[in-house]
């Protein structure tokens, strides 16, 4: 599947697919097959990472899945340097190279997140601690680049010719969405749900306000590019929907960490404004509206936000609060926030709007 001047693209794709499909059968040593020797495995692992920068999208995707399948079997015992090598390749200024690395990272993290043994979950937490900071900083940098370019392009009439001359912006947009998936995966699978531990996941407070701000910045471009440039219009639509899905996912996984003055009230208020007046907000597309409704619904029904009959626990002793006392305090704070942002008259208005539609 490696690049070669004399090898056709369809042949390389077929080789990659066959290699991927043979992993489960031949990579492990079995009694009924000869399998692959350790020396061959080591050679294949090294060369796979050297051929990540693949121009063909289909082959690149198959390579990412292939690497993730091997990682599930070999990481961390036989492939301990996998993530350090990928992290080094991320330093490249080559947009295509970093895009392909993120593709491999996402598929690998997704594959490893399905392993349920305690040792595997500890390994995943370690990966999260090493990867999150760099990935998050790159995501924030990319969103600024994207917004600056969209602002400039929204004032031009020759959009198609500009995008044809340089494909970097579309690639950066795709990389940014891949990066978003990785951030979501790291926060979701890198930590136990705070509904069981009552320990705040600081990344939720860090990520959610920035994600909400990105939605607010991207929404106007849905209208700007609607009749001007199909690719950018589709990107604005897709990006806003995926960003809102991230907020829904993180609230469901870490409801207590979502209870913060910069997160819960601001997010719910934004969603309510979108639902009640989508045309004015420039968000009159169904997929995004549905995600806003899902978030309001899950927050309203969240059992972790239901106040306890005993109310908030005030700790007057030197002993730390128990798990249940911490949960009661989170619930009391969330309940107070929701009373402010979602009073009875706003609930009635919301119900009337939904019924009329």
C-alpha positions as CSV (number, residue, x, y, z in Angstrom):
1,X,0.0,0.0,0.0
2,X,3.0,2.3,0.1
3,X,3.3,4.9,-2.6
4,X,5.1,4.0,-5.8
5,X,5.3,5.5,-9.3
6,X,4.4,2.2,-11.0
7,X,1.6,1.3,-8.7
8,X,-2.0,2.3,-9.6
9,X,-4.2,3.9,-6.9
10,X,-6.9,1.2,-7.1
11,X,-4.2,-1.5,-6.5
12,X,-2.8,0.4,-3.5
13,X,-6.3,0.8,-2.1
14,X,-7.0,-2.9,-2.5
15,X,-3.7,-3.8,-0.8
16,X,-4.5,-1.5,2.1
17,X,-8.0,-2.9,2.6
18,X,-6.7,-6.5,2.4
19,X,-3.9,-5.7,5.0
20,X,-6.5,-4.1,7.3
21,X,-8.9,-7.1,7.0
22,X,-6.1,-9.6,7.7
23,X,-5.1,-8.1,11.0
24,X,-7.6,-10.0,13.2
25,X,-6.7,-13.2,11.5
26,X,-2.9,-13.1,11.2
27,X,-1.5,-10.5,13.6
28,X,-2.1,-12.6,16.7
29,X,-0.3,-15.9,17.1
30,X,-2.8,-18.8,16.6
31,X,-2.5,-22.5,16.6
32,X,-4.3,-22.8,13.3
33,X,-2.2,-20.3,11.4
34,X,1.5,-19.3,11.0
35,X,0.8,-15.7,11.7
36,X,3.4,-12.9,11.4
37,X,6.8,-13.0,13.1
38,X,7.7,-10.3,15.7
39,X,10.5,-9.0,13.4
40,X,7.9,-8.6,10.6
41,X,5.5,-6.9,12.9
42,X,8.1,-4.4,14.0
43,X,9.0,-3.7,10.4
44,X,5.4,-3.1,9.5
45,X,4.6,-0.9,12.4
46,X,7.6,1.4,11.6
47,X,6.8,1.6,8.0
48,X,3.1,2.3,8.5
49,X,4.0,5.4,10.6
50,X,6.4,6.5,7.8
51,X,3.6,6.4,5.2
52,X,0.9,8.3,7.1
53,X,1.2,11.3,4.7
54,X,-1.1,9.8,2.1
55,X,-2.7,12.0,-0.6
56,X,-5.5,9.6,-1.5
57,X,-8.3,10.1,1.0
58,X,-9.6,6.6,0.8
59,X,-6.2,5.0,1.3
60,X,-5.5,7.4,4.2
61,X,-8.7,6.4,5.9
62,X,-8.0,2.7,5.5
63,X,-4.4,3.2,6.8
64,X,-5.8,5.0,9.9
65,X,-8.2,2.1,10.6
66,X,-5.4,-0.4,10.0
67,X,-3.1,1.3,12.5
68,X,-5.9,1.5,15.1
69,X,-6.5,-2.2,14.8
70,X,-2.8,-3.0,15.4
71,X,-2.7,-0.5,18.3
72,X,-5.6,-2.3,19.9
73,X,-3.5,-5.5,20.0
74,X,0.0,-4.1,20.5
75,X,-0.3,-0.9,22.6
76,X,1.4,-0.3,25.0
77,X,3.5,-3.5,25.3
78,X,4.9,-3.9,21.8
79,X,4.2,-0.3,20.5
80,X,4.9,2.0,23.5
81,X,6.3,4.8,21.3
82,X,3.2,5.0,19.0
83,X,1.8,8.2,20.5
84,X,5.2,9.9,21.0
85,X,6.0,9.3,17.2
86,X,2.5,10.6,16.2
87,X,3.0,13.7,18.5
88,X,6.4,14.4,16.8
89,X,4.8,14.2,13.4
90,X,2.1,16.8,14.5
91,X,4.9,19.4,14.8
92,X,5.1,19.5,11.0
93,X,4.0,22.7,9.2
94,X,2.6,20.5,6.4
95,X,-1.2,20.7,6.7
96,X,-1.8,17.4,4.9
97,X,0.7,15.6,7.1
98,X,-0.9,16.9,10.3
99,X,-4.4,16.2,9.0
100,X,-3.4,12.5,8.4
101,X,-1.8,12.2,11.8
102,X,-5.1,13.5,13.4
103,X,-7.0,11.0,11.3
104,X,-4.8,8.2,12.7
105,X,-5.1,9.6,16.3
106,X,-8.9,9.8,16.2
107,X,-9.3,6.2,14.9
108,X,-6.8,4.9,17.4
109,X,-8.2,6.7,20.4
110,X,-11.7,5.5,19.4
111,X,-10.5,1.9,19.1
112,X,-8.7,2.0,22.5
113,X,-11.6,3.6,24.2
114,X,-13.6,0.4,23.8
115,X,-11.1,-1.6,26.0
116,X,-12.7,-1.9,29.5
117,X,-10.0,-3.4,31.7
118,X,-8.8,-1.2,34.5
119,X,-5.2,-1.2,33.2
120,X,-6.4,-0.1,29.7
121,X,-8.4,2.7,31.3
122,X,-5.3,3.9,33.2
123,X,-3.4,3.8,29.9
124,X,-6.0,5.9,28.3
125,X,-5.9,8.5,31.1
126,X,-2.1,8.7,30.6
127,X,-2.6,9.3,26.8
128,X,-5.1,12.0,27.6
129,X,-2.7,13.8,29.9
130,X,0.0,13.8,27.2
131,X,-2.2,14.7,24.2
132,X,-4.9,17.1,25.4
133,X,-2.9,20.3,25.8
134,X,-1.3,20.2,22.4
135,X,-4.5,19.2,20.6
136,X,-6.5,21.8,22.4
137,X,-4.1,24.6,21.6
138,X,-3.9,23.6,17.9
139,X,-7.8,23.6,17.8
140,X,-7.9,27.1,19.2
141,X,-5.3,28.3,16.8
142,X,-7.1,26.7,13.8
143,X,-10.5,28.2,14.8
144,X,-8.9,31.7,14.7
145,X,-7.3,30.9,11.2
146,X,-10.7,29.7,9.9
147,X,-12.7,32.7,11.2
148,X,-10.1,35.1,9.7
149,X,-10.3,33.4,6.3
150,X,-14.1,33.2,6.4
151,X,-14.4,36.8,7.3
152,X,-12.1,37.7,4.3
153,X,-13.8,35.4,1.9
154,X,-17.4,36.5,2.8
155,X,-16.5,39.9,1.2
156,X,-15.2,38.4,-2.0
157,X,-17.2,37.4,-5.1
158,X,-14.5,35.1,-6.7
159,X,-14.7,32.5,-3.9
160,X,-14.5,29.4,-6.2
161,X,-11.3,30.5,-8.0
162,X,-9.6,31.4,-4.6
163,X,-10.5,27.9,-3.2
164,X,-9.3,26.2,-6.4
165,X,-5.9,27.9,-6.2
166,X,-5.4,26.9,-2.5
167,X,-6.9,23.8,-0.9
168,X,-5.3,24.5,2.4
169,X,-8.4,26.2,4.0
170,X,-10.7,23.2,3.3
171,X,-8.0,20.9,4.6
172,X,-7.5,23.1,7.8
173,X,-11.3,23.0,8.3
174,X,-11.3,19.2,8.0
175,X,-8.3,19.0,10.4
176,X,-10.1,21.3,12.8
177,X,-13.2,19.0,12.9
178,X,-11.0,15.9,13.4
179,X,-9.2,17.7,16.2
180,X,-12.6,18.5,17.8
181,X,-13.5,14.8,17.7
182,X,-10.2,13.9,19.4
183,X,-10.8,16.5,22.1
184,X,-14.3,15.1,22.7
185,X,-13.0,11.6,22.8
186,X,-10.2,12.4,25.3
187,X,-12.5,14.2,27.7
188,X,-15.2,11.5,27.4
189,X,-13.0,8.4,27.7
190,X,-10.0,9.8,29.5
191,X,-11.9,10.4,32.8
192,X,-14.5,8.4,34.7
193,X,-17.9,10.1,34.6
194,X,-18.1,12.8,37.4
195,X,-21.6,11.6,38.1
196,X,-20.0,8.6,39.9
197,X,-16.8,10.3,41.2
198,X,-18.2,13.8,42.0
199,X,-14.7,15.1,40.9
200,X,-14.7,18.0,38.5
201,X,-13.1,17.5,35.1
202,X,-11.4,20.9,34.5
203,X,-11.3,20.4,30.7
204,X,-15.1,20.7,30.6
205,X,-14.9,24.2,32.1
206,X,-12.0,25.0,29.7
207,X,-13.5,23.6,26.5
208,X,-17.3,24.3,26.7
209,X,-17.2,28.2,26.8
210,X,-14.7,28.2,23.9
211,X,-16.9,25.8,21.9
212,X,-20.0,27.9,22.5
213,X,-18.1,31.0,21.4
214,X,-17.0,29.2,18.2
215,X,-20.7,28.4,17.4
216,X,-21.7,32.0,17.9
217,X,-18.8,33.1,15.6
218,X,-19.6,30.5,12.9
219,X,-23.4,30.8,12.7
220,X,-23.5,34.1,10.7
221,X,-21.4,32.4,7.9
222,X,-24.2,29.9,7.4
223,X,-26.3,32.7,5.9
224,X,-23.3,34.5,4.3
225,X,-22.2,31.5,2.1
226,X,-25.7,30.0,1.5
227,X,-25.9,31.2,-2.1
228,X,-22.2,32.0,-2.7
229,X,-20.1,29.0,-2.0
230,X,-21.4,25.5,-1.4
231,X,-18.3,24.0,0.4
232,X,-18.0,26.8,2.9
233,X,-21.8,26.9,3.5
234,X,-21.8,23.1,4.1
235,X,-18.8,23.5,6.5
236,X,-20.5,26.3,8.5
237,X,-23.6,24.1,8.8
238,X,-21.7,20.9,9.7
239,X,-19.3,22.7,12.1
240,X,-22.1,24.3,14.2
241,X,-24.0,21.1,14.5
242,X,-20.9,19.1,15.5
243,X,-19.9,21.7,18.1
244,X,-23.3,21.6,19.7
245,X,-23.1,17.8,19.7
246,X,-19.9,18.1,21.7
247,X,-21.6,20.2,24.3
248,X,-24.5,17.7,24.5
249,X,-22.0,14.8,24.9
250,X,-19.9,16.5,27.6
251,X,-22.9,17.5,29.6
252,X,-24.2,13.9,29.5
253,X,-20.8,12.4,30.5
254,X,-19.7,15.0,33.1
255,X,-22.9,16.7,34.3
256,X,-21.3,18.1,37.5
257,X,-18.3,19.7,35.7
258,X,-20.9,21.3,33.4
259,X,-22.3,23.1,36.5
260,X,-20.2,26.3,36.2
261,X,-21.2,29.9,35.8
262,X,-19.5,30.2,32.4
263,X,-20.9,26.9,31.1
264,X,-24.4,25.8,32.2
265,X,-26.4,29.1,32.2
266,X,-24.7,30.5,29.1
267,X,-25.2,27.3,27.1
268,X,-28.8,26.8,28.1
269,X,-29.6,30.5,27.5
270,X,-28.0,30.4,24.0
271,X,-30.0,27.3,23.1
272,X,-33.3,28.7,24.3
273,X,-32.7,31.9,22.2
274,X,-32.0,29.8,19.1
275,X,-35.1,27.6,19.6
276,X,-37.4,30.6,20.2
277,X,-36.1,32.8,17.4
278,X,-34.0,30.7,14.9
279,X,-34.4,33.1,12.0
280,X,-33.0,36.1,13.9
281,X,-30.1,34.0,15.2
282,X,-29.3,32.8,11.6
283,X,-29.7,29.2,12.6
284,X,-32.7,28.1,10.7
285,X,-31.3,24.6,9.8
286,X,-32.9,21.6,11.4
287,X,-29.9,19.6,12.5
288,X,-28.5,22.4,14.6
289,X,-32.0,23.2,16.1
290,X,-32.5,19.6,17.1
291,X,-29.2,19.6,18.9
292,X,-30.1,22.7,20.8
293,X,-33.4,21.1,21.8
294,X,-31.6,17.9,22.9
295,X,-29.3,19.9,25.2
296,X,-32.2,21.8,26.8
297,X,-34.1,18.6,27.2
298,X,-31.2,16.6,28.8
299,X,-30.3,19.5,31.1
300,X,-34.0,19.8,32.2
301,X,-34.3,16.1,32.8
302,X,-30.8,15.5,34.3
303,X,-31.3,13.6,37.6
304,X,-28.0,14.9,38.9
305,X,-29.5,18.4,38.8
306,X,-32.5,17.6,40.9
307,X,-32.1,19.2,44.4
308,X,-32.0,17.0,47.5
309,X,-34.7,17.4,50.1
310,X,-32.0,18.3,52.6
311,X,-30.6,21.0,50.4
312,X,-26.9,22.1,50.2
313,X,-24.5,20.6,52.7
314,X,-22.4,23.2,54.7
315,X,-19.2,21.6,56.0
316,X,-18.4,23.0,59.4
317,X,-15.9,20.3,60.4
318,X,-12.4,19.8,59.1
319,X,-13.3,16.5,57.5
320,X,-13.7,16.4,53.7
321,X,-17.2,16.2,52.3
322,X,-18.5,12.7,51.5
323,X,-19.3,11.7,47.9
324,X,-23.0,12.1,48.5
325,X,-22.5,15.5,50.1
326,X,-20.5,16.7,47.1
327,X,-23.3,15.5,44.8
328,X,-25.9,17.3,46.8
329,X,-23.9,20.5,46.6
330,X,-23.5,20.2,42.8
331,X,-27.3,19.5,42.5
332,X,-28.2,22.6,44.6
333,X,-25.9,24.9,42.5
334,X,-27.3,23.5,39.2
335,X,-30.9,23.9,40.5
336,X,-30.3,27.6,41.4
337,X,-28.7,28.3,38.0
338,X,-31.6,26.7,36.1
339,X,-34.2,28.6,38.1
340,X,-32.6,31.8,36.8
341,X,-32.0,30.8,33.2
342,X,-35.2,28.7,32.9
343,X,-38.0,30.3,34.9
344,X,-41.6,29.2,34.7
345,X,-42.7,31.9,32.1
346,X,-39.8,31.0,29.8
347,X,-40.8,27.3,30.0
348,X,-44.4,28.2,29.0
349,X,-43.1,30.3,26.1
350,X,-40.9,27.5,24.9
351,X,-43.8,25.0,25.1
352,X,-46.1,27.3,23.1
353,X,-43.4,27.8,20.4
354,X,-42.8,24.1,20.1
355,X,-46.5,23.3,19.9
356,X,-47.1,26.0,17.2
357,X,-44.3,24.6,15.1
